[in-house]
Amino acid sequence: TESSEIDLPKSLHEWRKQPVPSRFPGRVDHALLKDQFKIFVNPSVTEVLCTTTAEALAMGKFAIIPDHPSNRFFMKFPNCLVYQNKWEFVANLRWAQSHEPEPLTPE
């Protein structure tokens, strides 16, 4: 089976030697990406307004966020996938990869 465990680098030096497998496109208008991506991950527990999560949900994306008081408002939306630990995060990510987000409702 494929492992989802990633050992995060403990220093900038270590990160430069072996970067985390990810891709950052730099500055891009998120409206241009609406048809290219369907999953938004926001692991923040300090972003009080959570604007990026609201925008992702409004664009019909899955939003994978931690179970935290700052995220409570979003938990009522069907495309919001909440996790409490790394295993739930991985399960939500895999589920989102194999499913399509629910269409937005008028409300």
N, CA, C and O of each residue as an XYZ file, in Angstrom:
428
protein
N       0.837     -1.182      0.000
C       0.000      0.000      0.000
C       0.876      1.237      0.000
O       2.042      1.195      0.393
N       0.302      2.321     -0.441
C       1.021      3.579     -0.527
C       0.953      4.315      0.811
O      -0.127      4.473      1.380
N       2.099      4.761      1.309
C       2.144      5.467      2.578
C       1.840      6.944      2.381
O       2.280      7.548      1.402
N       1.090      7.526      3.309
C       0.786      8.952      3.257
C       1.614      9.714      4.278
O       1.409     10.911      4.480
N       2.538      9.033      4.915
C       3.373      9.643      5.948
C       4.504     10.422      5.300
O       5.235      9.892      4.464
N       4.644     11.678      5.688
C       5.729     12.519      5.203
C       6.482     13.033      6.413
O       5.883     13.610      7.320
N       7.784     12.832      6.435
C       8.595     13.405      7.495
C       8.923     14.836      7.114
O       9.687     15.081      6.181
N       8.339     15.779      7.843
C       8.565     17.184      7.540
C       9.979     17.588      7.936
O      10.505     17.106      8.940
N      10.594     18.466      7.155
C      11.948     18.913      7.491
C      11.943     19.685      8.809
O      10.990     20.400      9.120
N      13.017     19.531      9.575
C      13.111     20.175     10.879
C      13.869     21.494     10.827
O      13.919     22.221     11.819
N      14.457     21.807      9.679
C      15.176     23.064      9.531
C      15.146     23.491      8.067
O      14.833     22.691      7.185
N      15.473     24.755      7.817
C      15.539     25.257      6.448
C      16.616     24.508      5.669
O      16.431     24.199      4.492
N      17.726     24.219      6.316
C      18.808     23.467      5.665
C      18.304     22.091      5.229
O      18.549     21.667      4.099
N      17.608     21.402      6.117
C      17.070     20.073      5.798
C      16.040     20.158      4.672
O      16.000     19.287      3.803
N      15.210     21.199      4.681
C      14.201     21.373      3.636
C      14.857     21.563      2.275
O      14.388     21.008      1.281
N      15.929     22.335      2.216
C      16.622     22.559      0.944
C      17.234     21.270      0.404
O      17.316     21.079     -0.809
N      17.661     20.396      1.294
C      18.246     19.125      0.858
C      17.179     18.164      0.350
O      17.421     17.396     -0.581
N      16.005     18.209      0.958
C      14.925     17.289      0.570
C      13.580     17.995      0.757
O      12.944     17.839      1.799
N      13.133     18.782     -0.255
C      11.897     19.551     -0.104
C      10.650     18.667     -0.011
O      10.621     17.541     -0.506
N       9.634     19.215      0.634
C       8.338     18.540      0.726
C       7.758     18.459     -0.683
O       7.813     19.446     -1.417
N       7.200     17.307     -1.086
C       6.681     17.177     -2.453
C       5.409     18.009     -2.652
O       4.303     17.548     -2.372
N       5.580     19.216     -3.131
C       4.446     20.093     -3.377
C       4.789     21.068     -4.492
O       5.943     21.200     -4.901
N       3.760     21.744     -4.970
C       3.941     22.693     -6.063
C       3.246     23.986     -5.678
O       2.065     23.979     -5.330
N       3.974     25.104     -5.739
C       3.418     26.410     -5.438
C       3.498     27.266     -6.691
O       4.596     27.600     -7.136
N       2.354     27.629     -7.272
C       2.369     28.366     -8.541
C       2.697     29.850     -8.401
O       2.765     30.557     -9.406
N       2.901     30.332     -7.187
C       3.146     31.763     -7.007
C       1.839     32.525     -7.051
O       0.775     31.971     -6.776
N       1.925     33.810     -7.402
C       0.714     34.639     -7.461
C      -0.119     34.293     -8.686
O       0.325     34.419     -9.828
N      -1.343     33.852     -8.409
C      -2.280     33.510     -9.479
C      -3.666     33.925     -9.004
O      -4.026     33.669     -7.855
N      -4.437     34.552     -9.861
C      -5.812     34.884     -9.528
C      -6.568     33.572     -9.348
O      -6.674     32.782    -10.286
N      -7.086     33.339     -8.162
C      -7.738     32.055     -7.884
C      -8.937     31.787     -8.780
O      -9.302     30.627     -8.973
N      -9.555     32.814     -9.329
C     -10.676     32.605    -10.248
C     -10.217     31.882    -11.516
O     -10.999     31.171    -12.147
N      -8.942     32.067    -11.887
C      -8.408     31.385    -13.070
C      -8.173     29.903    -12.814
O      -8.041     29.125    -13.759
N      -8.119     29.510    -11.560
C      -7.844     28.122    -11.193
C      -9.113     27.323    -10.901
O      -9.039     26.136    -10.582
N     -10.265     27.962    -11.008
C     -11.499     27.321    -10.538
C     -11.804     25.986    -11.192
O     -12.401     25.120    -10.554
N     -11.416     25.794    -12.437
C     -11.701     24.528    -13.108
C     -10.535     23.541    -13.044
O     -10.667     22.398    -13.480
N      -9.412     23.970    -12.510
C      -8.225     23.111    -12.469
C      -8.087     22.343    -11.155
O      -7.476     21.275    -11.121
N      -8.655     22.888    -10.068
C      -8.496     22.280     -8.748
C      -9.841     22.179     -8.059
O     -10.699     23.048     -8.215
N     -10.020     21.106     -7.290
C     -11.292     20.945     -6.586
C     -11.113     20.823     -5.078
O     -12.097     20.692     -4.350
N      -9.859     20.865     -4.595
C      -9.592     20.686     -3.174
C      -8.750     21.848     -2.664
O      -7.740     22.217     -3.263
N      -9.192     22.416     -1.543
C      -8.452     23.473     -0.872
C      -8.132     22.988      0.536
O      -9.023     22.531      1.252
N      -6.876     23.083      0.934
C      -6.452     22.679      2.279
C      -6.027     23.929      3.039
O      -5.152     24.672      2.594
N      -6.650     24.151      4.179
C      -6.263     25.260      5.051
C      -6.039     24.701      6.453
O      -6.993     24.559      7.218
N      -4.784     24.378      6.803
C      -4.497     23.788      8.114
C      -4.432     24.812      9.248
O      -4.143     24.443     10.387
N      -4.694     26.084      8.963
C      -4.527     27.143      9.947
C      -5.523     27.039     11.098
O      -6.699     26.733     10.900
N      -5.030     27.297     12.293
C      -5.897     27.423     13.468
C      -5.760     28.831     14.049
O      -6.213     29.088     15.164
N      -5.147     29.731     13.308
C      -4.964     31.102     13.782
C      -5.597     32.132     12.868
O      -5.656     33.308     13.226
N      -6.065     31.736     11.716
C      -6.670     32.673     10.775
C      -8.112     32.928     11.209
O      -8.998     32.124     10.918
N      -8.350     34.024     11.892
C      -9.649     34.286     12.502
C     -10.761     34.436     11.466
O     -11.849     33.894     11.665
N     -10.525     35.151     10.374
C     -11.576     35.378      9.388
C     -11.747     34.235      8.403
O     -12.822     34.076      7.824
N     -10.723     33.452      8.206
C     -10.777     32.286      7.315
C     -11.315     32.640      5.933
O     -12.107     31.888      5.364
N     -10.896     33.766      5.397
C     -11.375     34.237      4.104
C     -11.099     33.239      2.996
O     -11.947     33.018      2.131
N      -9.927     32.637      3.014
C      -9.580     31.700      1.944
C     -10.491     30.481      1.953
O     -10.857     29.971      0.894
N     -10.855     30.016      3.130
C     -11.779     28.881      3.227
C     -13.151     29.273      2.682
O     -13.770     28.502      1.948
N     -13.626     30.459      3.034
C     -14.918     30.943      2.533
C     -14.895     31.040      1.008
O     -15.855     30.640      0.349
N     -13.817     31.562      0.448
C     -13.713     31.684     -1.006
C     -13.708     30.324     -1.676
O     -14.363     30.135     -2.701
N     -12.978     29.375     -1.109
C     -12.926     28.032     -1.699
C     -14.309     27.388     -1.708
O     -14.727     26.827     -2.721
N     -15.008     27.464     -0.599
C     -16.356     26.892     -0.535
C     -17.306     27.609     -1.488
O     -18.148     26.969     -2.117
N     -17.180     28.933     -1.601
C     -18.035     29.699     -2.511
C     -17.759     29.351     -3.967
O     -18.624     29.525     -4.825
N     -16.552     28.858     -4.247
C     -16.207     28.462     -5.615
C     -16.549     26.999     -5.880
O     -16.244     26.477     -6.952
N     -17.183     26.330     -4.908
C     -17.596     24.949     -5.105
C     -16.487     23.938     -4.916
O     -16.531     22.860     -5.508
N     -15.498     24.258     -4.107
C     -14.376     23.343     -3.835
C     -14.618     22.595     -2.528
O     -15.426     23.011     -1.698
N     -13.909     21.491     -2.363
C     -13.807     20.880     -1.049
C     -12.851     21.751     -0.244
O     -11.843     22.221     -0.772
N     -13.157     21.964      1.016
C     -12.242     22.656      1.920
C     -11.923     21.688      3.053
O     -12.817     21.257      3.781
N     -10.656     21.351      3.196
C     -10.216     20.450      4.256
C      -9.588     21.320      5.339
O      -8.556     21.957      5.127
N     -10.234     21.333      6.506
C      -9.817     22.234      7.580
C      -9.794     21.506      8.925
O     -10.495     20.510      9.099
N      -8.994     21.994      9.875
C      -8.965     21.357     11.196
C     -10.211     21.688     12.018
O     -10.828     22.740     11.848
N     -10.561     20.769     12.907
C     -11.662     20.991     13.836
C     -11.166     22.003     14.872
O     -10.393     21.670     15.770
N     -11.633     23.248     14.721
C     -11.161     24.338     15.571
C     -12.282     25.374     15.674
O     -13.045     25.537     14.722
N     -12.401     26.078     16.803
C     -13.472     27.071     16.940
C     -13.520     28.111     15.814
O     -14.603     28.571     15.453
N     -12.372     28.484     15.261
C     -12.370     29.479     14.180
C     -12.979     28.932     12.890
O     -13.293     29.700     11.981
N     -13.147     27.621     12.805
C     -13.699     27.001     11.595
C     -15.141     26.522     11.749
O     -15.712     25.989     10.798
N     -15.731     26.698     12.910
C     -17.073     26.167     13.186
C     -18.110     26.598     12.139
O     -18.936     25.788     11.719
N     -18.071     27.845     11.725
C     -19.054     28.352     10.764
C     -19.097     27.514      9.499
O     -20.176     27.288      8.949
N     -17.945     27.047      9.023
C     -17.868     26.344      7.746
C     -18.341     24.900      7.815
O     -18.607     24.288      6.780
N     -18.447     24.354      9.005
C     -18.768     22.933      9.164
C     -20.175     22.587      8.691
O     -20.487     21.409      8.516
N     -21.021     23.575      8.482
C     -22.383     23.294      8.014
C     -22.447     23.065      6.510
O     -23.470     22.616      5.994
N     -21.371     23.367      5.808
C     -21.349     23.221      4.355
C     -20.931     21.804      3.968
O     -19.981     21.266      4.537
N     -21.629     21.193      3.003
C     -21.347     19.789      2.665
C     -19.942     19.567      2.088
O     -19.412     18.461      2.193
N     -19.339     20.574      1.493
C     -18.000     20.405      0.915
C     -16.886     20.696      1.909
O     -15.710     20.687      1.547
N     -17.247     20.950      3.150
C     -16.257     21.184      4.198
C     -15.932     19.849      4.860
O     -16.813     19.184      5.405
N     -14.682     19.474      4.808
C     -14.227     18.211      5.386
C     -13.298     18.540      6.553
O     -12.235     19.132      6.368
N     -13.714     18.149      7.753
C     -13.018     18.529      8.980
C     -12.215     17.345      9.511
O     -12.651     16.196      9.452
N     -11.036     17.659     10.027
C     -10.204     16.604     10.612
C      -9.730     16.992     12.006
O      -9.620     18.172     12.338
N      -9.450     15.957     12.823
C      -8.943     16.171     14.176
C      -7.526     15.640     14.353
O      -6.865     15.941     15.347
N      -7.061     14.851     13.390
C      -5.705     14.306     13.473
C      -5.215     13.999     12.055
O      -5.962     14.149     11.088
N      -3.976     13.576     11.942
C      -3.397     13.365     10.612
C      -4.065     12.215      9.856
O      -4.085     12.223      8.626
N      -4.603     11.243     10.559
C      -5.261     10.129      9.878
C      -6.585     10.597      9.265
O      -6.922     10.215      8.144
N      -7.322     11.414      9.992
C      -8.564     11.970      9.440
C      -8.259     12.908      8.282
O      -9.001     12.944      7.300
N      -7.172     13.669      8.390
C      -6.792     14.544      7.282
C      -6.555     13.726      6.020
O      -7.081     14.056      4.957
N      -5.770     12.665      6.132
C      -5.457     11.819      4.976
C      -6.728     11.173      4.438
O      -6.917     11.106      3.224
N      -7.595     10.701      5.317
C      -8.858     10.084      4.872
C      -9.716     11.107      4.116
O     -10.299     10.782      3.082
N      -9.794     12.333      4.629
C     -10.570     13.375      3.938
C      -9.955     13.723      2.589
O     -10.673     13.903      1.606
N      -8.645     13.816      2.539
C      -7.975     14.134      1.279
C      -8.222     13.042      0.246
O      -8.535     13.334     -0.909
N      -8.086     11.805      0.652
C      -8.335     10.690     -0.290
C      -9.789     10.664     -0.744
O     -10.080     10.407     -1.912
N     -10.701     10.931      0.191
C     -12.118     10.940     -0.175
C     -12.381     12.044     -1.188
O     -13.061     11.817     -2.189
N     -11.852     13.233     -0.940
C     -12.065     14.358     -1.855
C     -11.460     14.084     -3.228
O     -12.016     14.507     -4.242
N     -10.344     13.391     -3.273
C      -9.712     13.075     -4.555
C     -10.564     12.134     -5.391
O     -10.497     12.157     -6.620
N     -11.361     11.311     -4.732
C     -12.148     10.315     -5.473
C     -13.625     10.696     -5.620
O     -14.415      9.903     -6.133
N     -14.000     11.879     -5.185
C     -15.386     12.355     -5.284
C     -15.414     13.766     -5.871
O     -14.392     14.446     -5.960
N     -16.608     14.179     -6.264
C     -16.800     15.535     -6.767
C     -17.522     16.367     -5.695
O     -18.386     15.846     -4.988
N     -17.176     17.643     -5.573
C     -17.873     18.492     -4.610
C     -19.350     18.625     -4.971
O     -19.724     18.579     -6.143
N     -20.184     18.791     -3.942
C     -21.606     19.014     -4.196
C     -21.785     20.393     -4.834
O     -21.087     21.340     -4.473
N     -22.717     20.504     -5.778
C     -22.968     21.809     -6.390
C     -23.451     22.819     -5.347
O     -24.068     22.458     -4.345
N     -23.157     24.074     -5.607
C     -23.604     25.136     -4.702
C     -25.116     25.284     -4.769
O     -25.723     25.088     -5.822
N     -25.710     25.626     -3.652
C     -27.149     25.888     -3.603
C     -27.348     27.405     -3.612
O     -26.408     28.146     -3.324
N     -28.546     27.874     -3.934
C     -28.791     29.328     -3.961
C     -28.568     30.010     -2.608
O     -28.293     31.209     -2.567
N     -28.681     29.266     -1.497
C     -28.523     29.875     -0.162
C     -27.107     30.089      0.218
O     -26.829     30.590      1.307
